[in-house]
Amino acid sequence: MHLKQNLLLLTTCALIIGLPCHSADAQTPATESFSGLTFQSPAEKSIGKKIVLIAAEQEYRSEQSMPMLAKILSSRHGFDCTVLFAVNPQGQVDPTMPVYPEKGKESEFQTHNIPGLNHLKEADLVIFFARLLTLPLEQQKQIVSYIDSGKPIIGLRTANHGFRGRLPYKIDGKQIQFGEQVLGGTFRGHHGNWHRDSTRGDIVDAMKDHPILTGVANIWGPSDVYRTFPENGELPSNCTALVYGQPLIGREQGGESNPNKIPLPVIWTKPWKTSNGKSARVFHSTMGSGKDFENEGFRRCIVNACYWCTQLEDQIPPQSDVSYVDPYTPLSSGFNYEKLGVTPKMPTEYRTP
C-alpha cells in the first residue's frame, strides 16, 4: 500500500476512535475536553514547567492574547501551557456574558464558569486575567487553593478586580482581598482617560538591571493607566515598581505626555505570604489589553516575568524571542461587542488565528 494510502487510513482510524490528528510541524495539544487549550513545548526545548493562563474577562480580548502568549511561551521558551476560558452554558468562550445581575433581571443572571481548573494542581505558575467574575463556590476554592500554595502568581490588568465579591480565603481569621493584598493593589479608577489616552511605560532607573527587564525597551500600549492606590498615596511597601506608566494624549506611540496626569506604577513585583508561611513570587501589570500585547517590549517583559516567577531568571536570554508563532490581530478593547466583532466561539477556534 502506498504511503499516502497508509496516512489516509491512519487518519480515518484516528477520527473514528476520537484521537487527535496533527501535521508533522504542528504543536501537539493534549485533550481539550475540558474546554481549554493545551500547548506542549517541543521536547528539545522543554524546561519542565507548566503555566496555566486564565482568560476570563469581557473588555480587553484576553481570549485572543492568552493563546498567543501560550504559543510563544511553549514554542519559543519551553513552558508547557494550558489556557482556560470562561464559557457560557453552550461551552463557548463568551466575553459578552454580564458580570453581575442587573436590577430587576436577577433571575436571568448566569454564574460564570471556568472548566478545567483542576489543571491548577499541576501548575508551576498561573497567569490570571479575569474581571468581576461570579464563580461557583467549588471553582473559587480551586483558585484559592492555588493562591495559598506558595506557587507564583501573575496578574494582568483586570485581575486586580477579577472576582465579584470575596473569594473564600482567610488567614488568621481575616478576609484576604485578591487584588489589594495578593497583587498589591486593586482598581480604583482610570487615571488615564479611558479609551482615549495611551500609556508609555518608563522603566524605573534603579531597577533597569532587574531580570524581568532584560532586553526590555519602548513599552507602549493603547490602554490607559489604572489607579490602584488613593491620590497622594503609593504602592504598598512590599511592592517593587519596575515600570511607571505615563498617560499620553491620544492613542499613538510617541504621543505627548498628558500634562495633567502624573505617571503611576503599572508593573511591579511583590511577595505573597500564604497561610502556612510560604512566600510566593507575585508579578502584576495593569497594562495588558490585546493591543498592548502587540508591543514587543511589553511582550518581552511578560515572558521574562514567567522565568522570574518560576525562579529561572538565570535562564532569561539577553533578548528573549517574543515573535508570534501565528499571526496575531487582536480586536479592539471595549464593550460594544457587535461593532467590535466580538462573538461567542468554541475554545478550539482560538487555537489558530
N, C-alpha and C positions, 0 to 999 in steps of 0.2 A: 504494500500500500504506500502511496506517495506521502511525503512529509506533510503537504498541505491537507491531505485527507485525514492524516493522523491528528493534526491540530484541530481540524473541524470536529472530529469525533470526540476528542478530549473536551473541547469547549461545550459541545452539546451535552455530554455527560455531566459536566460541572453545573450547567444550568438546571438539569433535571434534579440533581441532588442538592442544589442550593449552595454550591461552593462559589466563592468569588473568582472572577476571571480577570487577569491583568495582563497588559502588554509587558514585554521584557523590560522596558525602560520606565514603567510606572512605579510610583511608590506603593508599597504593599500595605493596605489597611487591614486592621483586624475586623471582627464582626461589628456591624453598625446597627444591630437590632435594638440597641439602647437609645437610638435617635441622636447619636452624636457622630463624630468623625474621628478616626484614629490614623495617625501618620507615623509609620515606623521609620526610624533612621536607617540609612544604609549600614550594613554590617561593618564595613570598613571604617565608618565614622562614628559608630555608636560609643557614647561615653557613659552608658548605663544609668541615665537619669530620665525620669518621666515627669512631664509637665502636663497638668490639666488646665485648659483655658476655658473659662465660663463666659459665654456671650449671651447676656440676658438683659438687654436694655432696649429702649424704644426710640432713641434720638440720634445716636452717633454711629450707627452702622457697624456695630461690633460683629454682627453676623457675617460681615464681609471681611473685616480686618483680622479677626481672630483666626480663621482658617488660613489667611495669607501669612500671618505671623507663624502659625504652627508649621507651615510648609518650610519657611526659612529656617526655623529652629531645628527641624528634623533633617532636611536635606543638606543644609549648609553647616550645621553645628552638632549634629549627632544626638540631639534630645529626642526621645520618643514622646509624641504629643497626642493628646486627646482633647477635642473640642466638644464641649457640652453646650446645648442651647436651651432656652426657654421655648416650650412648644405649646400649641393650642390643643384642644381635645381631638383634633384630627391628626395630631402628630407633626404638624407643620411648625417651622420656625416662624414666629408671628410677632414682630415688633409692634404691631398695631393693637395688641391687647391692652386694655386700660390698666392703669397701675393701682387704682383703688376705686371702690364703688361711688358713683355719683349719687347725690342726694335724690331719693325717690326711685333710684334704679338699683338698689342694693341686691334685689333678687336676681338681677341679670349678671351680676359680677361673677367672674370665674377665677378661682385661685390659680396662680401661676404654677408651672410645673417644669422642673429640670430633670429629665430622665438621665440615669447613668451616674448619679452622684456616688455610687459605690466605688467608682474609679478613684475617688479621693483617698481611699485607704492605701492605694499603691503609689500615690503621687509623691514626688520629691519636691514639688513646687506647684502652687496653684496661682493662676492669674485670674483675679476677679474683675469682671466688667459687667456689673449688674446695676439696676436702677429701680428703686422703690418697689421691690418685689413683695408679694404676699404669697408665701410658700406654705405647703403642708408642714405640720409640726415635725414629721419624720425627716423631711428634707432639711429643715432648719437644724435639726440635731446632727445630721451628717456634716453640715457645714461647720457647725460649732466644734464638732469632734476634730475636724482638721485644724481649725484656728487654734485650738487648745493643745495641739500635738507637739508644738515646738518646731514644726517644719516651716520653711519660709513662705512669705506671702507677698504677692504683687497686687496692688490695687490701681486700676486705671480709671481716670476721670470720675464717672458717676458712682464708682464703687464706694466712695465715702458717704453716699446716701443710697446704698444698694438695696436696703431692705426696709420695707414698710413696718414701722413699729420696732420692737426689740427682739433680737434673737434670744433664745433661751440659754443665756450664757452669764453666769455669775461666778465671781471669785471672792472668796471670804464673805459671801452673802451679799455682795454688791453687784448690781447690774452692770454689765460691760457694754459699752457702745462701740460698735464695729468701726465706724468712721472716726469718731473723736479719739478713742483710746487705742484701738489696734493700728489704724492707719496714720493717726496723728493729726486729724482734722476732718471736719465734716463740711458739707456745702452750706454756706451762709449767704450766698447770693453771687450774682455775676459782677465781678469787679470791672472787667472789660464790658463793652456794650455787646449784649447778646446778639449773635448772628450779624454783627456789624464790624466790630473790631477783630483783629487777628493778634497773634502772640509771637513775639520774638523771645527766644529762650537765651538768656545770658548766663553763661557758666560762672559760678562763684569762683573768683580768682584763687582763693585759698584752697579750693577743692579740685583744681584743674588736673591734679595727678591722681585723683581717686580712680580706682579700676573701672568703675562704671562709665567714666567719661573718656576712657581710652579711645582715641581716634574720633571723638565726637566734636562736631562743629556745625555752625549755621543752623541751629534748631529754629524752626518756624512752623506755625500751623494756623489755619484759618479759624480755629476755635478761640473763644475768649478766655480770659483769666478768671479762675474761680477765687472767691474769698473763702478761706477756711478758718479764720480766726477774727475776732472783733476788731474794728478800727482802733488804731493805736495799740493793738496787741502784737503778738508774734507767735511763731511756731512754738510748740511745747519744747521744753529744754532738752528732751531726749531725742529730738529730731535734728538731723544734719542736712541743711539745704544744699543741694548741688546746683540747681538751676533756678534763676528768678525769671518770671515772665513779665515782659514789658508790653502792655497793651499798645497796639499800633492803630492808627487811623486807617480804616479800610481793611480790605482782605487780600492785600497783595504783599508778597515777601519784599522786604526793603522799604516798606512804608514808613511814614513819620511816626515818631512816638506820640502818643496821646498826652499832651501837656497836663491834663487834669487827672491822670492816672499813674500813680507810682507803681514800680514793679513789686510783685509779690512772689513768694516761693511757689513754684509749680512742680518741682521734682525734689524729693528728699528721701532719706533713709532713716530708720529708727529700729530699735529692738522692741520685741513684744515678749513680756514675761507671762508665762502660762500659769494655770492653777497649781501645777506641780513644780513650779520654779524653773522650768526650761526657758531658754532665751531663743527666740526666733528672729531671723533677719526679715525686715519689712522694707519694701520699696514702694513708694507711692508717687504717681504722676497725675496731676489734674489735667494735663493735656492727654489726648488720646482719641480724638474723633477719627473717623475713617479717613478723612482728608489729611489730618495731622500725620497719619502713617505714610503718606506719600513723601514726606520729608526724610531724606536719608539719615540726617543727623539724629532725628528723633527715633527712627527705627533702630539705629545702632545703639542708642542709649538703652532701649528696652531689651535688646538682645544681650548686651553686656550685663544688664541687671540680672538676667537669668543665670549667667555664670556666677555673678557675685552672690546671689541668693542661695545658690547650691554649693557655695564655698569652693568654686572652681575659678576664682578670679585670676589665679596664676596661669590659667589657660586662655585668657582673653587675648585674641590676636591683636596686633598693633592697629589693624584696620579690619574689623570684623566684616565678613561678607554678608551684606544685608540685601543683596539683589533679589528681586522677585523670582520665585520659581515658575509662576504662571502670571499672565497679565493681571494687573490689579487696577480696577477702575471703580472705586467706591462711589456710591450715591452720596448726595449732599446730606448734611445733618438737618434735622427738623422733624416736625410732626405732621406736615402737610403730605401725608403718605401718597395720595393719588397723584398729586403733582410731581412728587419726587420719584415715583415709580416703585415704591415700597409695597410689596405684596407678600402674603404668607407663602412659604415654599418648604418643600421637604428638605431635611438636613443634607441629603446626598447631593442636592443641587448646588451646595456650597463647596463641594469637593473640587470642582473645576469652575473657571470663570463662566 
